[in-house]
Amino acid sequence: MAKRDVYVFAHLPQAWVPAGRLSITQERNVLASRFAYGTRYIDQPDAIEIDPVSLSLTDKPRVRGAELFPANQLTQFGGIRDATPDA
């Protein structure tokens, strides 16, 4: 079983900026994932949600410093999974 961290960037109007850290546990397929927004990213007035279902920014104090997990006991975040290659 492999565990790794990757950094997720978002394209805001001024530039690409680091949005947070995605931690992935996988064997052949992804078994689990979690995400933590960067505190400087949360403070950006034009920050966008990486995944509107599981990584909402409507309650910024709740997500600040928290590790968030995919909704409905899924192994991956939909907004991140949709952005990855199909194969």
PDB file with one MODEL, atoms N, CA, C and O in Angstrom:
MODEL        1
ATOM      1  N   MET A   1       0.849  -1.163   0.000  1.00  0.00           N
ATOM      2  CA  MET A   1       0.000   0.000   0.000  1.00  0.00           C
ATOM      3  C   MET A   1       0.903   1.237   0.000  1.00  0.00           C
ATOM      4  O   MET A   1       1.811   1.353   0.824  1.00  0.00           O
ATOM      5  N   ALA A   2       0.650   2.138  -0.913  1.00  0.00           N
ATOM      6  CA  ALA A   2       1.446   3.361  -1.031  1.00  0.00           C
ATOM      7  C   ALA A   2       0.638   4.562  -0.562  1.00  0.00           C
ATOM      8  O   ALA A   2      -0.553   4.691  -0.845  1.00  0.00           O
ATOM      9  N   LYS A   3       1.319   5.424   0.157  1.00  0.00           N
ATOM     10  CA  LYS A   3       0.710   6.686   0.591  1.00  0.00           C
ATOM     11  C   LYS A   3       1.568   7.808   0.042  1.00  0.00           C
ATOM     12  O   LYS A   3       2.796   7.751   0.093  1.00  0.00           O
ATOM     13  N   ARG A   4       0.900   8.841  -0.490  1.00  0.00           N
ATOM     14  CA  ARG A   4       1.670   9.973  -0.991  1.00  0.00           C
ATOM     15  C   ARG A   4       0.846  11.246  -0.879  1.00  0.00           C
ATOM     16  O   ARG A   4      -0.384  11.224  -0.836  1.00  0.00           O
ATOM     17  N   ASP A   5       1.564  12.341  -0.833  1.00  0.00           N
ATOM     18  CA  ASP A   5       0.956  13.664  -0.803  1.00  0.00           C
ATOM     19  C   ASP A   5       1.265  14.364  -2.116  1.00  0.00           C
ATOM     20  O   ASP A   5       2.384  14.287  -2.624  1.00  0.00           O
ATOM     21  N   VAL A   6       0.286  15.034  -2.650  1.00  0.00           N
ATOM     22  CA  VAL A   6       0.473  15.868  -3.836  1.00  0.00           C
ATOM     23  C   VAL A   6      -0.141  17.235  -3.543  1.00  0.00           C
ATOM     24  O   VAL A   6      -1.066  17.357  -2.741  1.00  0.00           O
ATOM     25  N   TYR A   7       0.383  18.242  -4.199  1.00  0.00           N
ATOM     26  CA  TYR A   7      -0.124  19.590  -3.984  1.00  0.00           C
ATOM     27  C   TYR A   7      -1.009  19.985  -5.150  1.00  0.00           C
ATOM     28  O   TYR A   7      -0.656  19.800  -6.314  1.00  0.00           O
ATOM     29  N   VAL A   8      -2.158  20.527  -4.815  1.00  0.00           N
ATOM     30  CA  VAL A   8      -3.162  20.908  -5.802  1.00  0.00           C
ATOM     31  C   VAL A   8      -3.085  22.416  -6.008  1.00  0.00           C
ATOM     32  O   VAL A   8      -3.048  23.184  -5.046  1.00  0.00           O
ATOM     33  N   PHE A   9      -3.063  22.827  -7.261  1.00  0.00           N
ATOM     34  CA  PHE A   9      -3.033  24.245  -7.611  1.00  0.00           C
ATOM     35  C   PHE A   9      -4.351  24.630  -8.275  1.00  0.00           C
ATOM     36  O   PHE A   9      -5.002  23.802  -8.912  1.00  0.00           O
ATOM     37  N   ALA A  10      -4.730  25.878  -8.121  1.00  0.00           N
ATOM     38  CA  ALA A  10      -5.931  26.408  -8.760  1.00  0.00           C
ATOM     39  C   ALA A  10      -5.541  27.629  -9.583  1.00  0.00           C
ATOM     40  O   ALA A  10      -4.647  28.387  -9.207  1.00  0.00           O
ATOM     41  N   HIS A  11      -6.214  27.806 -10.698  1.00  0.00           N
ATOM     42  CA  HIS A  11      -5.944  28.976 -11.536  1.00  0.00           C
ATOM     43  C   HIS A  11      -6.922  30.083 -11.155  1.00  0.00           C
ATOM     44  O   HIS A  11      -8.103  30.028 -11.498  1.00  0.00           O
ATOM     45  N   LEU A  12      -6.425  31.066 -10.455  1.00  0.00           N
ATOM     46  CA  LEU A  12      -7.213  32.242 -10.101  1.00  0.00           C
ATOM     47  C   LEU A  12      -6.925  33.319 -11.142  1.00  0.00           C
ATOM     48  O   LEU A  12      -5.989  33.171 -11.927  1.00  0.00           O
ATOM     49  N   PRO A  13      -7.693  34.382 -11.170  1.00  0.00           N
ATOM     50  CA  PRO A  13      -7.490  35.395 -12.218  1.00  0.00           C
ATOM     51  C   PRO A  13      -6.057  35.909 -12.338  1.00  0.00           C
ATOM     52  O   PRO A  13      -5.616  36.219 -13.445  1.00  0.00           O
ATOM     53  N   GLN A  14      -5.322  36.008 -11.235  1.00  0.00           N
ATOM     54  CA  GLN A  14      -3.970  36.566 -11.318  1.00  0.00           C
ATOM     55  C   GLN A  14      -2.906  35.539 -11.678  1.00  0.00           C
ATOM     56  O   GLN A  14      -1.890  35.912 -12.264  1.00  0.00           O
ATOM     57  N   ALA A  15      -3.094  34.260 -11.352  1.00  0.00           N
ATOM     58  CA  ALA A  15      -2.062  33.248 -11.615  1.00  0.00           C
ATOM     59  C   ALA A  15      -2.495  31.905 -11.037  1.00  0.00           C
ATOM     60  O   ALA A  15      -3.537  31.788 -10.391  1.00  0.00           O
ATOM     61  N   TRP A  16      -1.647  30.877 -11.293  1.00  0.00           N
ATOM     62  CA  TRP A  16      -1.802  29.595 -10.615  1.00  0.00           C
ATOM     63  C   TRP A  16      -1.302  29.760  -9.185  1.00  0.00           C
ATOM     64  O   TRP A  16      -0.232  30.326  -8.960  1.00  0.00           O
ATOM     65  N   VAL A  17      -2.067  29.270  -8.225  1.00  0.00           N
ATOM     66  CA  VAL A  17      -1.676  29.374  -6.818  1.00  0.00           C
ATOM     67  C   VAL A  17      -1.886  28.024  -6.141  1.00  0.00           C
ATOM     68  O   VAL A  17      -2.787  27.278  -6.523  1.00  0.00           O
ATOM     69  N   PRO A  18      -1.061  27.699  -5.135  1.00  0.00           N
ATOM     70  CA  PRO A  18      -1.276  26.449  -4.403  1.00  0.00           C
ATOM     71  C   PRO A  18      -2.570  26.541  -3.599  1.00  0.00           C
ATOM     72  O   PRO A  18      -2.798  27.505  -2.868  1.00  0.00           O
ATOM     73  N   ALA A  19      -3.415  25.515  -3.749  1.00  0.00           N
ATOM     74  CA  ALA A  19      -4.703  25.503  -3.063  1.00  0.00           C
ATOM     75  C   ALA A  19      -4.691  24.621  -1.822  1.00  0.00           C
ATOM     76  O   ALA A  19      -5.377  24.919  -0.844  1.00  0.00           O
ATOM     77  N   GLY A  20      -3.920  23.542  -1.850  1.00  0.00           N
ATOM     78  CA  GLY A  20      -3.909  22.657  -0.692  1.00  0.00           C
ATOM     79  C   GLY A  20      -3.146  21.374  -0.960  1.00  0.00           C
ATOM     80  O   GLY A  20      -2.520  21.204  -2.006  1.00  0.00           O
ATOM     81  N   ARG A  21      -3.214  20.475   0.015  1.00  0.00           N
ATOM     82  CA  ARG A  21      -2.494  19.198  -0.042  1.00  0.00           C
ATOM     83  C   ARG A  21      -3.498  18.048  -0.116  1.00  0.00           C
ATOM     84  O   ARG A  21      -4.409  17.945   0.705  1.00  0.00           O
ATOM     85  N   LEU A  22      -3.313  17.195  -1.106  1.00  0.00           N
ATOM     86  CA  LEU A  22      -4.125  15.998  -1.275  1.00  0.00           C
ATOM     87  C   LEU A  22      -3.290  14.803  -0.846  1.00  0.00           C
ATOM     88  O   LEU A  22      -2.191  14.592  -1.359  1.00  0.00           O
ATOM     89  N   SER A  23      -3.802  14.029   0.084  1.00  0.00           N
ATOM     90  CA  SER A  23      -3.116  12.809   0.537  1.00  0.00           C
ATOM     91  C   SER A  23      -3.885  11.617  -0.011  1.00  0.00           C
ATOM     92  O   SER A  23      -5.105  11.528   0.128  1.00  0.00           O
ATOM     93  N   ILE A  24      -3.152  10.705  -0.636  1.00  0.00           N
ATOM     94  CA  ILE A  24      -3.757   9.558  -1.315  1.00  0.00           C
ATOM     95  C   ILE A  24      -3.164   8.260  -0.769  1.00  0.00           C
ATOM     96  O   ILE A  24      -1.952   8.149  -0.586  1.00  0.00           O
ATOM     97  N   THR A  25      -4.021   7.294  -0.515  1.00  0.00           N
ATOM     98  CA  THR A  25      -3.607   5.939  -0.163  1.00  0.00           C
ATOM     99  C   THR A  25      -4.104   5.036  -1.278  1.00  0.00           C
ATOM    100  O   THR A  25      -5.292   5.022  -1.601  1.00  0.00           O
ATOM    101  N   GLN A  26      -3.168   4.270  -1.869  1.00  0.00           N
ATOM    102  CA  GLN A  26      -3.594   3.413  -2.966  1.00  0.00           C
ATOM    103  C   GLN A  26      -2.775   2.140  -3.030  1.00  0.00           C
ATOM    104  O   GLN A  26      -1.637   2.073  -2.565  1.00  0.00           O
ATOM    105  N   GLU A  27      -3.392   1.141  -3.621  1.00  0.00           N
ATOM    106  CA  GLU A  27      -2.699  -0.071  -4.052  1.00  0.00           C
ATOM    107  C   GLU A  27      -2.727   0.020  -5.563  1.00  0.00           C
ATOM    108  O   GLU A  27      -1.980   0.813  -6.137  1.00  0.00           O
ATOM    109  N   ARG A  28      -3.548  -0.751  -6.217  1.00  0.00           N
ATOM    110  CA  ARG A  28      -3.732  -0.575  -7.662  1.00  0.00           C
ATOM    111  C   ARG A  28      -4.669   0.603  -7.916  1.00  0.00           C
ATOM    112  O   ARG A  28      -4.434   1.404  -8.821  1.00  0.00           O
ATOM    113  N   ASN A  29      -5.709   0.705  -7.131  1.00  0.00           N
ATOM    114  CA  ASN A  29      -6.682   1.796  -7.208  1.00  0.00           C
ATOM    115  C   ASN A  29      -6.579   2.659  -5.958  1.00  0.00           C
ATOM    116  O   ASN A  29      -5.970   2.256  -4.966  1.00  0.00           O
ATOM    117  N   VAL A  30      -7.166   3.828  -6.007  1.00  0.00           N
ATOM    118  CA  VAL A  30      -7.192   4.705  -4.834  1.00  0.00           C
ATOM    119  C   VAL A  30      -8.101   4.079  -3.777  1.00  0.00           C
ATOM    120  O   VAL A  30      -9.260   3.765  -4.049  1.00  0.00           O
ATOM    121  N   LEU A  31      -7.566   3.903  -2.577  1.00  0.00           N
ATOM    122  CA  LEU A  31      -8.334   3.331  -1.468  1.00  0.00           C
ATOM    123  C   LEU A  31      -8.946   4.422  -0.596  1.00  0.00           C
ATOM    124  O   LEU A  31     -10.033   4.249  -0.045  1.00  0.00           O
ATOM    125  N   ALA A  32      -8.236   5.552  -0.475  1.00  0.00           N
ATOM    126  CA  ALA A  32      -8.720   6.643   0.376  1.00  0.00           C
ATOM    127  C   ALA A  32      -7.996   7.924  -0.010  1.00  0.00           C
ATOM    128  O   ALA A  32      -6.895   7.898  -0.558  1.00  0.00           O
ATOM    129  N   SER A  33      -8.640   9.037   0.289  1.00  0.00           N
ATOM    130  CA  SER A  33      -7.996  10.329   0.068  1.00  0.00           C
ATOM    131  C   SER A  33      -8.520  11.331   1.081  1.00  0.00           C
ATOM    132  O   SER A  33      -9.608  11.180   1.638  1.00  0.00           O
ATOM    133  N   ARG A  34      -7.715  12.353   1.299  1.00  0.00           N
ATOM    134  CA  ARG A  34      -8.112  13.455   2.183  1.00  0.00           C
ATOM    135  C   ARG A  34      -7.448  14.716   1.647  1.00  0.00           C
ATOM    136  O   ARG A  34      -6.434  14.650   0.951  1.00  0.00           O
ATOM    137  N   PHE A  35      -8.027  15.860   1.978  1.00  0.00           N
ATOM    138  CA  PHE A  35      -7.544  17.125   1.436  1.00  0.00           C
ATOM    139  C   PHE A  35      -7.555  18.174   2.528  1.00  0.00           C
ATOM    140  O   PHE A  35      -8.464  18.215   3.357  1.00  0.00           O
ATOM    141  N   ALA A  36      -6.540  19.020   2.522  1.00  0.00           N
ATOM    142  CA  ALA A  36      -6.475  20.152   3.447  1.00  0.00           C
ATOM    143  C   ALA A  36      -6.175  21.404   2.632  1.00  0.00           C
ATOM    144  O   ALA A  36      -5.159  21.475   1.941  1.00  0.00           O
ATOM    145  N   TYR A  37      -7.066  22.393   2.716  1.00  0.00           N
ATOM    146  CA  TYR A  37      -6.821  23.667   2.044  1.00  0.00           C
ATOM    147  C   TYR A  37      -5.673  24.391   2.729  1.00  0.00           C
ATOM    148  O   TYR A  37      -5.511  24.296   3.946  1.00  0.00           O
ATOM    149  N   GLY A  38      -4.881  25.110   1.956  1.00  0.00           N
ATOM    150  CA  GLY A  38      -3.860  25.985   2.511  1.00  0.00           C
ATOM    151  C   GLY A  38      -4.524  27.215   3.121  1.00  0.00           C
ATOM    152  O   GLY A  38      -5.492  27.735   2.567  1.00  0.00           O
ATOM    153  N   THR A  39      -4.019  27.676   4.239  1.00  0.00           N
ATOM    154  CA  THR A  39      -4.661  28.813   4.906  1.00  0.00           C
ATOM    155  C   THR A  39      -4.562  30.090   4.079  1.00  0.00           C
ATOM    156  O   THR A  39      -5.487  30.902   4.088  1.00  0.00           O
ATOM    157  N   ARG A  40      -3.469  30.275   3.373  1.00  0.00           N
ATOM    158  CA  ARG A  40      -3.370  31.462   2.517  1.00  0.00           C
ATOM    159  C   ARG A  40      -4.347  31.369   1.349  1.00  0.00           C
ATOM    160  O   ARG A  40      -4.869  32.387   0.896  1.00  0.00           O
ATOM    161  N   TYR A  41      -4.597  30.165   0.865  1.00  0.00           N
ATOM    162  CA  TYR A  41      -5.564  29.996  -0.216  1.00  0.00           C
ATOM    163  C   TYR A  41      -6.967  30.359   0.267  1.00  0.00           C
ATOM    164  O   TYR A  41      -7.699  31.071  -0.421  1.00  0.00           O
ATOM    165  N   ILE A  42      -7.333  29.878   1.429  1.00  0.00           N
ATOM    166  CA  ILE A  42      -8.663  30.169   1.976  1.00  0.00           C
ATOM    167  C   ILE A  42      -8.883  31.673   2.101  1.00  0.00           C
ATOM    168  O   ILE A  42      -9.999  32.159   1.916  1.00  0.00           O
ATOM    169  N   ASP A  43      -7.818  32.409   2.413  1.00  0.00           N
ATOM    170  CA  ASP A  43      -7.932  33.860   2.585  1.00  0.00           C
ATOM    171  C   ASP A  43      -8.049  34.632   1.270  1.00  0.00           C
ATOM    172  O   ASP A  43      -8.359  35.823   1.280  1.00  0.00           O
ATOM    173  N   GLN A  44      -7.804  33.963   0.137  1.00  0.00           N
ATOM    174  CA  GLN A  44      -7.924  34.635  -1.156  1.00  0.00           C
ATOM    175  C   GLN A  44      -9.390  35.007  -1.388  1.00  0.00           C
ATOM    176  O   GLN A  44     -10.259  34.146  -1.251  1.00  0.00           O
ATOM    177  N   PRO A  45      -9.690  36.252  -1.731  1.00  0.00           N
ATOM    178  CA  PRO A  45     -11.096  36.623  -1.952  1.00  0.00           C
ATOM    179  C   PRO A  45     -11.718  35.915  -3.156  1.00  0.00           C
ATOM    180  O   PRO A  45     -12.938  35.767  -3.219  1.00  0.00           O
ATOM    181  N   ASP A  46     -10.898  35.480  -4.106  1.00  0.00           N
ATOM    182  CA  ASP A  46     -11.416  34.810  -5.292  1.00  0.00           C
ATOM    183  C   ASP A  46     -11.120  33.305  -5.303  1.00  0.00           C
ATOM    184  O   ASP A  46     -11.109  32.682  -6.365  1.00  0.00           O
ATOM    185  N   ALA A  47     -10.882  32.723  -4.123  1.00  0.00           N
ATOM    186  CA  ALA A  47     -10.617  31.280  -4.028  1.00  0.00           C
ATOM    187  C   ALA A  47     -11.824  30.503  -4.545  1.00  0.00           C
ATOM    188  O   ALA A  47     -12.972  30.854  -4.272  1.00  0.00           O
ATOM    189  N   ILE A  48     -11.541  29.446  -5.293  1.00  0.00           N
ATOM    190  CA  ILE A  48     -12.603  28.589  -5.798  1.00  0.00           C
ATOM    191  C   ILE A  48     -12.562  27.249  -5.078  1.00  0.00           C
ATOM    192  O   ILE A  48     -11.512  26.816  -4.604  1.00  0.00           O
ATOM    193  N   GLU A  49     -13.709  26.604  -5.004  1.00  0.00           N
ATOM    194  CA  GLU A  49     -13.775  25.292  -4.373  1.00  0.00           C
ATOM    195  C   GLU A  49     -13.157  24.256  -5.303  1.00  0.00           C
ATOM    196  O   GLU A  49     -13.446  24.246  -6.500  1.00  0.00           O
ATOM    197  N   ILE A  50     -12.326  23.404  -4.773  1.00  0.00           N
ATOM    198  CA  ILE A  50     -11.713  22.349  -5.574  1.00  0.00           C
ATOM    199  C   ILE A  50     -12.751  21.282  -5.907  1.00  0.00           C
ATOM    200  O   ILE A  50     -12.722  20.698  -6.991  1.00  0.00           O
ATOM    201  N   ASP A  51     -13.652  21.033  -4.991  1.00  0.00           N
ATOM    202  CA  ASP A  51     -14.778  20.127  -5.218  1.00  0.00           C
ATOM    203  C   ASP A  51     -15.977  20.723  -4.484  1.00  0.00           C
ATOM    204  O   ASP A  51     -15.949  20.810  -3.256  1.00  0.00           O
ATOM    205  N   PRO A  52     -17.027  21.135  -5.192  1.00  0.00           N
ATOM    206  CA  PRO A  52     -18.143  21.819  -4.534  1.00  0.00           C
ATOM    207  C   PRO A  52     -18.923  20.952  -3.554  1.00  0.00           C
ATOM    208  O   PRO A  52     -19.583  21.486  -2.662  1.00  0.00           O
ATOM    209  N   VAL A  53     -18.868  19.642  -3.694  1.00  0.00           N
ATOM    210  CA  VAL A  53     -19.617  18.767  -2.789  1.00  0.00           C
ATOM    211  C   VAL A  53     -18.853  18.534  -1.492  1.00  0.00           C
ATOM    212  O   VAL A  53     -19.382  18.789  -0.411  1.00  0.00           O
ATOM    213  N   SER A  54     -17.632  18.059  -1.583  1.00  0.00           N
ATOM    214  CA  SER A  54     -16.870  17.672  -0.389  1.00  0.00           C
ATOM    215  C   SER A  54     -15.940  18.759   0.127  1.00  0.00           C
ATOM    216  O   SER A  54     -15.533  18.721   1.288  1.00  0.00           O
ATOM    217  N   LEU A  55     -15.597  19.733  -0.719  1.00  0.00           N
ATOM    218  CA  LEU A  55     -14.603  20.734  -0.334  1.00  0.00           C
ATOM    219  C   LEU A  55     -15.172  22.149  -0.456  1.00  0.00           C
ATOM    220  O   LEU A  55     -14.528  23.048  -0.997  1.00  0.00           O
ATOM    221  N   SER A  56     -16.362  22.322   0.047  1.00  0.00           N
ATOM    222  CA  SER A  56     -17.029  23.615  -0.027  1.00  0.00           C
ATOM    223  C   SER A  56     -16.274  24.671   0.787  1.00  0.00           C
ATOM    224  O   SER A  56     -15.710  24.376   1.840  1.00  0.00           O
ATOM    225  N   LEU A  57     -16.276  25.885   0.285  1.00  0.00           N
ATOM    226  CA  LEU A  57     -15.653  27.005   0.998  1.00  0.00           C
ATOM    227  C   LEU A  57     -16.698  27.963   1.572  1.00  0.00           C
ATOM    228  O   LEU A  57     -16.368  29.099   1.912  1.00  0.00           O
ATOM    229  N   THR A  58     -17.942  27.524   1.682  1.00  0.00           N
ATOM    230  CA  THR A  58     -18.974  28.406   2.225  1.00  0.00           C
ATOM    231  C   THR A  58     -18.787  28.652   3.718  1.00  0.00           C
ATOM    232  O   THR A  58     -19.208  29.693   4.223  1.00  0.00           O
ATOM    233  N   ASP A  59     -18.171  27.726   4.430  1.00  0.00           N
ATOM    234  CA  ASP A  59     -17.890  27.883   5.860  1.00  0.00           C
ATOM    235  C   ASP A  59     -16.375  27.808   6.054  1.00  0.00           C
ATOM    236  O   ASP A  59     -15.843  26.791   6.499  1.00  0.00           O
ATOM    237  N   LYS A  60     -15.697  28.893   5.714  1.00  0.00           N
ATOM    238  CA  LYS A  60     -14.227  28.904   5.750  1.00  0.00           C
ATOM    239  C   LYS A  60     -13.645  28.602   7.129  1.00  0.00           C
ATOM    240  O   LYS A  60     -12.632  27.908   7.203  1.00  0.00           O
ATOM    241  N   PRO A  61     -14.235  29.089   8.230  1.00  0.00           N
ATOM    242  CA  PRO A  61     -13.670  28.724   9.544  1.00  0.00           C
ATOM    243  C   PRO A  61     -13.694  27.209   9.797  1.00  0.00           C
ATOM    244  O   PRO A  61     -12.798  26.685  10.460  1.00  0.00           O
ATOM    245  N   ARG A  62     -14.694  26.511   9.285  1.00  0.00           N
ATOM    246  CA  ARG A  62     -14.786  25.063   9.497  1.00  0.00           C
ATOM    247  C   ARG A  62     -13.700  24.319   8.743  1.00  0.00           C
ATOM    248  O   ARG A  62     -13.187  23.321   9.249  1.00  0.00           O
ATOM    249  N   VAL A  63     -13.329  24.769   7.546  1.00  0.00           N
ATOM    250  CA  VAL A  63     -12.343  24.036   6.747  1.00  0.00           C
ATOM    251  C   VAL A  63     -10.912  24.477   7.029  1.00  0.00           C
ATOM    252  O   VAL A  63      -9.971  23.772   6.665  1.00  0.00           O
ATOM    253  N   ARG A  64     -10.732  25.620   7.664  1.00  0.00           N
ATOM    254  CA  ARG A  64      -9.384  26.122   7.972  1.00  0.00           C
ATOM    255  C   ARG A  64      -8.662  25.138   8.894  1.00  0.00           C
ATOM    256  O   ARG A  64      -9.106  24.881  10.013  1.00  0.00           O
ATOM    257  N   GLY A  65      -7.557  24.600   8.417  1.00  0.00           N
ATOM    258  CA  GLY A  65      -6.752  23.682   9.218  1.00  0.00           C
ATOM    259  C   GLY A  65      -7.316  22.281   9.351  1.00  0.00           C
ATOM    260  O   GLY A  65      -6.765  21.464  10.089  1.00  0.00           O
ATOM    261  N   ALA A  66      -8.408  21.984   8.648  1.00  0.00           N
ATOM    262  CA  ALA A  66      -9.049  20.671   8.773  1.00  0.00           C
ATOM    263  C   ALA A  66      -8.681  19.765   7.605  1.00  0.00           C
ATOM    264  O   ALA A  66      -8.489  20.224   6.479  1.00  0.00           O
ATOM    265  N   GLU A  67      -8.589  18.477   7.893  1.00  0.00           N
ATOM    266  CA  GLU A  67      -8.468  17.496   6.820  1.00  0.00           C
ATOM    267  C   GLU A  67      -9.882  17.076   6.456  1.00  0.00           C
ATOM    268  O   GLU A  67     -10.668  16.674   7.315  1.00  0.00           O
ATOM    269  N   LEU A  68     -10.190  17.173   5.179  1.00  0.00           N
ATOM    270  CA  LEU A  68     -11.534  16.892   4.692  1.00  0.00           C
ATOM    271  C   LEU A  68     -11.524  15.595   3.893  1.00  0.00           C
ATOM    272  O   LEU A  68     -10.529  15.248   3.257  1.00  0.00           O
ATOM    273  N   PHE A  69     -12.650  14.886   3.936  1.00  0.00           N
ATOM    274  CA  PHE A  69     -12.763  13.591   3.285  1.00  0.00           C
ATOM    275  C   PHE A  69     -13.884  13.618   2.254  1.00  0.00           C
ATOM    276  O   PHE A  69     -14.816  14.410   2.389  1.00  0.00           O
ATOM    277  N   PRO A  70     -13.818  12.772   1.228  1.00  0.00           N
ATOM    278  CA  PRO A  70     -14.879  12.739   0.224  1.00  0.00           C
ATOM    279  C   PRO A  70     -16.234  12.397   0.846  1.00  0.00           C
ATOM    280  O   PRO A  70     -16.326  11.602   1.782  1.00  0.00           O
ATOM    281  N   ALA A  71     -17.270  13.012   0.307  1.00  0.00           N
ATOM    282  CA  ALA A  71     -18.631  12.755   0.788  1.00  0.00           C
ATOM    283  C   ALA A  71     -19.079  11.339   0.424  1.00  0.00           C
ATOM    284  O   ALA A  71     -18.539  10.715  -0.489  1.00  0.00           O
ATOM    285  N   ASN A  72     -20.061  10.857   1.148  1.00  0.00           N
ATOM    286  CA  ASN A  72     -20.730   9.582   0.848  1.00  0.00           C
ATOM    287  C   ASN A  72     -19.782   8.386   0.843  1.00  0.00           C
ATOM    288  O   ASN A  72     -20.002   7.420   0.112  1.00  0.00           O
ATOM    289  N   GLN A  73     -18.739   8.450   1.649  1.00  0.00           N
ATOM    290  CA  GLN A  73     -17.774   7.360   1.800  1.00  0.00           C
ATOM    291  C   GLN A  73     -17.097   6.964   0.488  1.00  0.00           C
ATOM    292  O   GLN A  73     -16.702   5.812   0.312  1.00  0.00           O
ATOM    293  N   LEU A  74     -16.964   7.923  -0.429  1.00  0.00           N
ATOM    294  CA  LEU A  74     -16.221   7.674  -1.660  1.00  0.00           C
ATOM    295  C   LEU A  74     -14.727   7.687  -1.357  1.00  0.00           C
ATOM    296  O   LEU A  74     -14.312   8.182  -0.309  1.00  0.00           O
ATOM    297  N   THR A  75     -13.927   7.154  -2.253  1.00  0.00           N
ATOM    298  CA  THR A  75     -12.482   7.124  -2.031  1.00  0.00           C
ATOM    299  C   THR A  75     -11.778   8.346  -2.602  1.00  0.00           C
ATOM    300  O   THR A  75     -10.641   8.637  -2.231  1.00  0.00           O
ATOM    301  N   GLN A  76     -12.453   9.071  -3.512  1.00  0.00           N
ATOM    302  CA  GLN A  76     -11.835  10.226  -4.161  1.00  0.00           C
ATOM    303  C   GLN A  76     -12.811  11.399  -4.193  1.00  0.00           C
ATOM    304  O   GLN A  76     -14.026  11.223  -4.105  1.00  0.00           O
ATOM    305  N   PHE A  77     -12.252  12.590  -4.321  1.00  0.00           N
ATOM    306  CA  PHE A  77     -13.061  13.794  -4.474  1.00  0.00           C
ATOM    307  C   PHE A  77     -13.465  13.915  -5.944  1.00  0.00           C
ATOM    308  O   PHE A  77     -12.626  13.771  -6.833  1.00  0.00           O
ATOM    309  N   GLY A  78     -14.737  14.175  -6.196  1.00  0.00           N
ATOM    310  CA  GLY A  78     -15.223  14.270  -7.564  1.00  0.00           C
ATOM    311  C   GLY A  78     -14.522  15.338  -8.383  1.00  0.00           C
ATOM    312  O   GLY A  78     -14.184  15.099  -9.542  1.00  0.00           O
ATOM    313  N   GLY A  79     -14.296  16.518  -7.800  1.00  0.00           N
ATOM    314  CA  GLY A  79     -13.657  17.605  -8.523  1.00  0.00           C
ATOM    315  C   GLY A  79     -12.225  17.300  -8.904  1.00  0.00           C
ATOM    316  O   GLY A  79     -11.736  17.793  -9.921  1.00  0.00           O
ATOM    317  N   ILE A  80     -11.554  16.505  -8.113  1.00  0.00           N
ATOM    318  CA  ILE A  80     -10.174  16.108  -8.420  1.00  0.00           C
ATOM    319  C   ILE A  80     -10.168  14.928  -9.393  1.00  0.00           C
ATOM    320  O   ILE A  80      -9.390  14.905 -10.347  1.00  0.00           O
ATOM    321  N   ARG A  81     -11.026  13.967  -9.149  1.00  0.00           N
ATOM    322  CA  ARG A  81     -11.113  12.789 -10.038  1.00  0.00           C
ATOM    323  C   ARG A  81     -11.458  13.228 -11.463  1.00  0.00           C
ATOM    324  O   ARG A  81     -10.895  12.698 -12.421  1.00  0.00           O
ATOM    325  N   ASP A  82     -12.368  14.182 -11.616  1.00  0.00           N
ATOM    326  CA  ASP A  82     -12.766  14.645 -12.948  1.00  0.00           C
ATOM    327  C   ASP A  82     -11.623  15.333 -13.683  1.00  0.00           C
ATOM    328  O   ASP A  82     -11.619  15.364 -14.913  1.00  0.00           O
ATOM    329  N   ALA A  83     -10.660  15.882 -12.962  1.00  0.00           N
ATOM    330  CA  ALA A  83      -9.544  16.607 -13.583  1.00  0.00           C
ATOM    331  C   ALA A  83      -8.378  15.692 -13.942  1.00  0.00           C
ATOM    332  O   ALA A  83      -7.425  16.145 -14.575  1.00  0.00           O
ATOM    333  N   THR A  84      -8.426  14.431 -13.559  1.00  0.00           N
ATOM    334  CA  THR A  84      -7.315  13.527 -13.834  1.00  0.00           C
ATOM    335  C   THR A  84      -7.535  12.793 -15.163  1.00  0.00           C
ATOM    336  O   THR A  84      -8.665  12.706 -15.645  1.00  0.00           O
ATOM    337  N   PRO A  85      -6.463  12.272 -15.750  1.00  0.00           N
ATOM    338  CA  PRO A  85      -6.608  11.506 -16.995  1.00  0.00           C
ATOM    339  C   PRO A  85      -7.467  10.261 -16.789  1.00  0.00           C
ATOM    340  O   PRO A  85      -7.517   9.706 -15.691  1.00  0.00           O
ATOM    341  N   ASP A  86      -8.135   9.834 -17.842  1.00  0.00           N
ATOM    342  CA  ASP A  86      -8.990   8.654 -17.756  1.00  0.00           C
ATOM    343  C   ASP A  86      -8.226   7.342 -17.716  1.00  0.00           C
ATOM    344  O   ASP A  86      -8.754   6.333 -17.248  1.00  0.00           O
ATOM    345  N   ALA A  87      -7.003   7.341 -18.195  1.00  0.00           N
ATOM    346  CA  ALA A  87      -6.253   6.098 -18.227  1.00  0.00           C
ATOM    347  C   ALA A  87      -4.856   6.323 -17.694  1.00  0.00           C
ATOM    348  O   ALA A  87      -4.058   5.387 -17.638  1.00  0.00           O
TER     349      ALA A  87
ENDMDL
END
